[in-house]
Amino acid sequence: MRQISYDSSQFPKARVSALPVPSFNAFSFNPPPVALGILTLNHIVHVRSGRYAIALALKQAGIGCGDGVLLPAYHCLAMVEPLLLAGINPIYYPINADLSINLSEIEKRAAEVKAIIVVHYFGFPQDFRPIRNLADRLGLILIEDCAHACFGKVNDLAVGSLGDYAIASTMKFYPIGHGGVVASSRHPLVSLNLIDPPLKIEIKTAINLLEEANEYGRLGLLSGLFNVLIKTKNYLTQVKHHVSNFKSRQTESTSEKIPEYAMDLYLLDWKSSRVSQFLLQHTHTRKLVKTRQSYYRMFLDVLSNRNDCRPLFPILSIDVVPQVFPLYVNQSLLVFVKLKSQGVPIIRFGEFLDEKITNDFCSVSIDYSEHVLQFPCHQTLKVDEVQWIIEHLICALNEI
């Protein structure tokens, strides 16, 4: 695993949330129809998260231990973990600077694999019709990773509709705490046989969401009413962990924490909570789309003509619903440390890459891993919070 070194313990908690948080104006009892995207496909199953969705899509496709699957060199380890847990061999392909794929790079590795995973990065849909045609010709399963792109279309086709299966991380777009999707426009998903989480998990999910909303000032005058619920949640989260002496000594000696991308096989067969599904169904998606696009343009307006950074996607079309604002920063580590120290929320997709990814194999992935910072533009931010992020970012760039 390739890593970029810094001490994350030095950073305070972000002053605004990097992911959507529940707020009164995010929901509607009578929301408009869902915008075109993965949630409009024929067959949909709501699962725990995007990484569990990948595992279940592979399971549904009949891909398992000893099989090979193609992944992009620019990835996050949450994409790799489901493969490793199933004994699947991840085989990487390089990407271009615009995050598109060279067909020849896929074709030269096709004999080693049974499936291809392709990614719509940061909410910007890509045209995967050539990959679809190649997969059909070679008899390969195509999985569209829409973790960054719940919405959007290419040539009037919704994201996710070209894949045999598609996955999404709905918690990146909806204020639901947790959630992912396995979907398909081509195959029923009847064999997954998932179960609902126990009532205790439903209660904890609801209280967690209220606590998060309260923490970021989204409950207003009602915030004081939830102290009892928060205390109840804290009591419910006291779970006893039975660990062997060897494992305990290993943890103490290495001081390692469980990675945030790690999976719990016990949760693999769980649906997402009914609380999360209810909130997703009652999210005002039209407002979601317009607000994300508006906030993205706020970043573009002030960062498009600088020499010390550049937007990875300098044009935002009407069909794009951005997940984040990805910015290539020349002095990225200095800017990152400064902003994180000030409580500015930053996401770093691809910060940790598989050790197989080297500069010789895919220089673009190494470059973007080191230099691309992603800033939130989700719909539950307030205008003044977006302005605050932008102001601190501009100051950091000017001072370095």
Phi and psi in degrees as a GROMACS rama.xvg file:
@    title "Ramachandran Plot"
@    xaxis  label "Phi"
@    yaxis  label "Psi"
@TYPE xy
-90.0134  133.603  ARG-2
-130.588  152.613  GLN-3
-103.428  125.535  ILE-4
-86.617  129.286  SER-5
-167.254  163.075  TYR-6
-99.0461  101.692  ASP-7
-67.111  -19.9382  SER-8
-69.0927  -14.2004  SER-9
-77.7226  -13.3155  GLN-10
-92.8331  139.003  PHE-11
-74.7387  167.526  PRO-12
-64.3503  142.425  LYS-13
-59.6986  139.502  ALA-14
-76.5068  -23.5055  ARG-15
-129.635  156.138  VAL-16
-79.9264  139.692  SER-17
-76.8802  -19.6782  ALA-18
-118.419  158.746  LEU-19
-58.9849  139.546  PRO-20
-119.815  150.784  VAL-21
-61.0006  135.857  PRO-22
-151.265  154.878  SER-23
-60.861  -37.6904  PHE-24
-82.2608  0.71503  ASN-25
-84.7041  -17.266  ALA-26
-115.303  162.614  PHE-27
-148.678  138.827  SER-28
-73.2625  -20.3997  PHE-29
-132.781  67.3996  ASN-30
-69.8377  154.193  PRO-31
-68.6456  167.398  PRO-32
-56.1317  150.736  PRO-33
-63.7775  137.493  VAL-34
-63.6505  151.987  ALA-35
-56.0306  132.181  LEU-36
168.34  -158.769  GLY-37
-63.5791  -29.1744  ILE-38
-76.516  -3.5506  LEU-39
-101.916  5.28165  THR-40
-71.9003  165.378  LEU-41
-66.2586  -40.7604  ASN-42
-121.507  123.525  HIS-43
-139.167  136.274  ILE-44
-129.4  129.262  VAL-45
-89.2297  126.295  HIS-46
-125.534  -174.728  VAL-47
-66.6558  -44.6353  ARG-48
-165.191  178.099  SER-49
-62.7897  -38.4789  GLY-50
-68.7905  -36.5674  ARG-51
-68.1721  -33.0266  TYR-52
-62.837  -39.9376  ALA-53
-61.687  -46.7719  ILE-54
-59.6647  -41.4292  ALA-55
-74.0632  -34.7892  LEU-56
-63.6371  -41.9028  ALA-57
-64.9495  -41.3092  LEU-58
-62.1707  -45.0166  LYS-59
-62.0906  -33.8286  GLN-60
-79.8442  -4.65746  ALA-61
77.623  24.5238  GLY-62
-101.494  128.521  ILE-63
-149.946  -153.626  GLY-64
-53.7962  128.769  CYS-65
91.0615  -13.9109  GLY-66
-80.1702  161.226  ASP-67
-110.86  145.083  GLY-68
-134.894  134.054  VAL-69
-82.9661  133.68  LEU-70
-129.805  151.465  LEU-71
-71.2401  147.877  PRO-72
-63.6207  -29.8646  ALA-73
-91.747  104.891  TYR-74
-149.918  172.432  HIS-75
-113.782  157.53  CYS-76
-68.884  -17.4313  LEU-77
-65.9164  -20.1406  ALA-78
-80.0009  -27.1273  MET-79
-88.0513  -36.8239  VAL-80
-53.6779  -43.8703  GLU-81
-61.6678  -33.0603  PRO-82
-68.9344  -46.6279  LEU-83
-63.8845  -38.7391  LEU-84
-64.011  -29.8344  LEU-85
-91.9526  2.43315  ALA-86
74.5334  21.1476  GLY-87
-88.8813  142.419  ILE-88
-91.0891  112.347  ASN-89
-76.6212  128.065  PRO-90
-122.61  127.594  ILE-91
-99.3075  152.244  TYR-92
-126.016  143.812  TYR-93
-73.3597  159.711  PRO-94
-121.947  164.512  ILE-95
-89.2268  169.872  ASN-96
-63.4354  -28.1282  ALA-97
-89.466  12.5428  ASP-98
70.5563  12.8009  LEU-99
-84.0093  175.611  SER-100
-119.928  137.432  ILE-101
-83.8794  120.405  ASN-102
-57.7415  -35.9523  LEU-103
-63.476  -32.1563  SER-104
-69.1037  -31.6517  GLU-105
-73.3367  -46.0839  ILE-106
-64.164  -36.9655  GLU-107
-70.2395  -17.0758  LYS-108
-109.162  -0.257861  ARG-109
-63.492  -31.0379  ALA-110
-66.6473  -18.4114  ALA-111
-90.9909  -5.22078  GLU-112
-132.905  165.693  VAL-113
-111.795  -11.9721  LYS-114
-151.041  158.953  ALA-115
-124.937  130.963  ILE-116
-105.77  125.953  ILE-117
-119.478  152.942  VAL-118
-125.352  133.232  VAL-119
-91.538  99.4868  HIS-120
-75.9646  133.473  TYR-121
60.6029  19.587  PHE-122
96.1119  1.14873  GLY-123
-101.546  104.448  PHE-124
-63.4301  140.906  PRO-125
-111.645  156.033  GLN-126
-85.9415  103.928  ASP-127
-101.14  17.6508  PHE-128
-59.8105  -41.3996  ARG-129
-62.3229  -36.0468  PRO-130
-68.1874  -40.0447  ILE-131
-58.9512  -45.9319  ARG-132
-62.6745  -40.3728  ASN-133
-65.4996  -43.1938  LEU-134
-61.569  -41.3723  ALA-135
-63.0205  -41.7969  ASP-136
-67.4623  -35.3248  ARG-137
-97.4857  -1.36069  LEU-138
71.2315  36.7661  GLY-139
-106.563  149.627  LEU-140
-78.579  135.073  ILE-141
-110.329  124.479  LEU-142
-115.327  120.61  ILE-143
-90.6377  119.949  GLU-144
-89.6761  104.986  ASP-145
-106.623  28.1479  CYS-146
-57.9624  -30.4042  ALA-147
-97.9977  -1.17583  HIS-148
-144.367  77.9107  ALA-149
-70.6592  -24.881  CYS-150
-125.865  162.84  PHE-151
120.716  167.419  GLY-152
-148.126  158.13  LYS-153
-132.424  122.977  VAL-154
52.2391  45.0818  ASN-155
66.7754  10.7129  ASP-156
-104.566  128.585  LEU-157
-63.776  144.84  ALA-158
-56.2695  138.913  VAL-159
95.3145  -18.0457  GLY-160
-78.3994  -18.2272  SER-161
-82.2586  -25.6995  LEU-162
-75.6549  152.8  GLY-163
-60.3609  -38.5766  ASP-164
-138.739  154.377  TYR-165
-134.69  152.018  ALA-166
-129.881  154.809  ILE-167
-143.38  158.508  ALA-168
-113.945  88.0612  SER-169
-64.4065  -23.8406  THR-170
-66.8723  -15.9494  MET-171
-77.5335  -17.4495  LYS-172
-118.514  -22.736  PHE-173
-118.567  145.609  TYR-174
-81.5868  73.7179  PRO-175
-126.392  3.16698  ILE-176
81.8834  -56.9985  GLY-177
-148.588  159.034  HIS-178
156.348  143.981  GLY-179
-148.517  175.126  GLY-180
-140.855  137.229  VAL-181
-107.679  130.923  VAL-182
-142.577  162.385  ALA-183
-159.831  140.876  SER-184
-98.5426  -0.324859  SER-185
-120.072  -28.2289  ARG-186
-133.462  136.412  HIS-187
-63.9465  156.119  PRO-188
-113.477  43.249  LEU-189
-74.8487  -20.4704  VAL-190
-89.9519  1.90411  SER-191
-74.9173  -37.7694  LEU-192
50.8668  55.2561  ASN-193
-83.0377  159.648  LEU-194
-117.191  155.506  ILE-195
-74.826  144.375  ASP-196
-63.4781  155.74  PRO-197
-65.6675  161.684  PRO-198
-57.1563  -36.6906  LEU-199
-57.7057  -40.0267  LYS-200
-68.9604  -38.5032  ILE-201
-60.7299  -43.7758  GLU-202
-65.1472  -45.4281  ILE-203
-61.8669  -39.5185  LYS-204
-60.7706  -46.521  THR-205
-62.148  -43.8162  ALA-206
-70.0204  -39.2963  ILE-207
-57.2493  -43.472  ASN-208
-65.3021  -40.9158  LEU-209
-65.5042  -40.664  LEU-210
-63.4925  -41.5993  GLU-211
-64.8939  -43.4734  GLU-212
-61.0332  -40.2292  ALA-213
-67.3276  -41.2066  ASN-214
-60.6558  -37.0622  GLU-215
-99.0093  20.0038  TYR-216
69.9181  34.346  GLY-217
-102.513  0.212191  ARG-218
-103.606  -8.84546  LEU-219
58.7221  -130.882  GLY-220
-69.2313  -15.2148  LEU-221
-82.2325  -5.94249  LEU-222
-58.9046  -37.9753  SER-223
-67.2025  -21.8126  GLY-224
-74.2462  -14.0052  LEU-225
-101.171  5.19517  PHE-226
-61.0943  -39.4118  ASN-227
-64.2724  -42.8736  VAL-228
-63.3723  -38.613  LEU-229
-65.9678  -40.918  ILE-230
-63.3508  -37.2121  LYS-231
-62.6129  -43.3612  THR-232
-59.8467  -44.2439  LYS-233
-62.0443  -35.497  ASN-234
-67.2231  -41.9228  TYR-235
-68.1504  -25.172  LEU-236
-82.8722  -0.603313  THR-237
-79.7192  87.3339  GLN-238
-105.282  134.036  VAL-239
-80.5066  130.99  LYS-240
-108.005  119.35  HIS-241
-96.2128  108.177  HIS-242
-124.103  144.091  VAL-243
-66.2656  157.463  SER-244
-59.8928  -38.7074  ASN-245
-62.2248  -43.8414  PHE-246
-67.1385  -37.1317  LYS-247
-63.5549  -45.3886  SER-248
-63.9363  -37.1493  ARG-249
-64.7833  -41.5762  GLN-250
-64.6348  -41.6085  THR-251
-65.8584  -39.4958  GLU-252
-74.9708  -31.4217  SER-253
-99.6012  -15.7096  THR-254
54.5091  33.7263  SER-255
-85.6105  141.499  GLU-256
-102.191  155.346  LYS-257
-65.259  127.204  ILE-258
-60.4961  147.886  PRO-259
-66.916  -18.3384  GLU-260
-90.5174  -1.93101  TYR-261
-66.405  151.231  ALA-262
-113.319  150.993  MET-263
-111.464  113.747  ASP-264
-60.0832  -25.1005  LEU-265
-62.4295  -29.4339  TYR-266
-90.5049  -5.72945  LEU-267
-59.7496  -37.7745  LEU-268
-94.1573  13.489  ASP-269
-91.0391  140.166  TRP-270
-72.6076  166.291  LYS-271
-67.8848  159.004  SER-272
-63.6182  152.71  SER-273
-65.9047  -29.332  ARG-274
-61.1176  -48.7249  VAL-275
-64.2789  -40.5892  SER-276
-65.3845  -38.3701  GLN-277
-62.8264  -45.1095  PHE-278
-65.9471  -38.1315  LEU-279
-60.8498  -45.0632  LEU-280
-67.0659  -21.6438  GLN-281
-109.479  14.0969  HIS-282
-78.2105  136.601  THR-283
-78.7081  91.7274  HIS-284
-69.7074  -29.5809  THR-285
-63.6752  -41.4183  ARG-286
-67.0244  -39.722  LYS-287
-55.0033  -49.4897  LEU-288
-63.3471  -50.4956  VAL-289
-65.5793  -39.4807  LYS-290
-68.1597  -44.1805  THR-291
-60.9949  -42.1498  ARG-292
-65.0514  -40.4892  GLN-293
-64.0446  -44.217  SER-294
-67.7974  -37.3877  TYR-295
-60.1116  -41.9395  TYR-296
-67.4378  -29.5995  ARG-297
-60.7641  -42.4629  MET-298
-64.8516  -45.812  PHE-299
-58.122  -40.7309  LEU-300
-58.9827  -31.7008  ASP-301
-107.699  -8.37859  VAL-302
-120.386  4.77501  LEU-303
-80.5532  -19.9229  SER-304
-125.984  38.8934  ASN-305
-104.667  157.573  ARG-306
-93.1241  -14.8738  ASN-307
-96.8759  -1.34504  ASP-308
-163.334  168.012  CYS-309
-154.981  139.08  ARG-310
-64.362  135.785  PRO-311
-66.3814  -32.0738  LEU-312
-124.86  94.4629  PHE-313
-78.318  -6.03391  PRO-314
-124.745  131.732  ILE-315
-115.559  109.51  LEU-316
-84.7567  167.236  SER-317
-67.0536  -20.9781  ILE-318
-88.4079  -2.10306  ASP-319
-100.229  130.613  VAL-320
-115.463  99.6446  VAL-321
-67.7904  142.101  PRO-322
-78.8727  -43.9054  GLN-323
-147.588  177.476  VAL-324
-104.789  102.387  PHE-325
-84.6103  126.466  PRO-326
-125.829  124.774  LEU-327
-82.4612  119.576  TYR-328
-117.11  126.144  VAL-329
-60.8492  -51.4851  ASN-330
-99.969  62.0937  GLN-331
-64.6082  -42.8841  SER-332
-65.6112  -41.8411  LEU-333
-64.072  -43.7747  LEU-334
-65.6751  -43.3869  VAL-335
-58.842  -50.5557  PHE-336
-62.8302  -41.9496  VAL-337
-63.3808  -46.4485  LYS-338
-68.9362  -42.523  LEU-339
-62.7257  -34.1145  LYS-340
-66.3709  -22.1349  SER-341
-96.4412  4.15436  GLN-342
82.5653  18.2555  GLY-343
-80.9545  129.737  VAL-344
-74.5247  129.846  PRO-345
-137.039  136.313  ILE-346
-108.796  142.005  ILE-347
-128.659  73.9815  ARG-348
-59.6632  134.897  PHE-349
79.7269  7.85847  GLY-350
-62.7465  -39.8083  GLU-351
-107.363  116.716  PHE-352
-111.803  155.209  LEU-353
-57.3095  143.325  ASP-354
-63.0356  -15.5272  GLU-355
-71.3994  -18.2612  LYS-356
-84.4441  110.356  ILE-357
-117.474  169.739  THR-358
-63.202  -35.1352  ASN-359
-68.2867  -34.356  ASP-360
-75.5087  -46.3743  PHE-361
-155.287  92.1185  CYS-362
-65.2167  -29.5857  SER-363
-62.2839  -45.1302  VAL-364
-63.2579  -42.1647  SER-365
-63.8079  -44.0966  ILE-366
-61.9803  -47.6796  ASP-367
-70.279  -34.1416  TYR-368
-58.038  -39.3687  SER-369
-84.3257  -31.3096  GLU-370
-115.652  -14.5455  HIS-371
-94.2638  117.615  VAL-372
-106.465  142.776  LEU-373
-117.361  130.937  GLN-374
-111.92  140.856  PHE-375
-68.0946  142.897  PRO-376
-137.584  30.068  CYS-377
-73.9363  164.269  HIS-378
-73.1055  -16.7203  GLN-379
-91.5113  0.765162  THR-380
-71.7044  153.405  LEU-381
-94.5777  156.868  LYS-382
-56.828  -42.9179  VAL-383
-67.7642  -26.7339  ASP-384
-71.5688  -39.9075  GLU-385
-64.311  -42.4324  VAL-386
-61.9405  -39.1883  GLN-387
-62.773  -44.5597  TRP-388
-59.9764  -46.687  ILE-389
-63.5331  -43.062  ILE-390
-61.1201  -44.3098  GLU-391
-67.1118  -36.9246  HIS-392
-64.3293  -44.9613  LEU-393
-62.4739  -44.0308  ILE-394
-60.2961  -44.1904  CYS-395
-63.0035  -43.1813  ALA-396
-63.8481  -39.4992  LEU-397
-71.4173  -28.3437  ASN-398
-85.5273  -15.0408  GLU-399
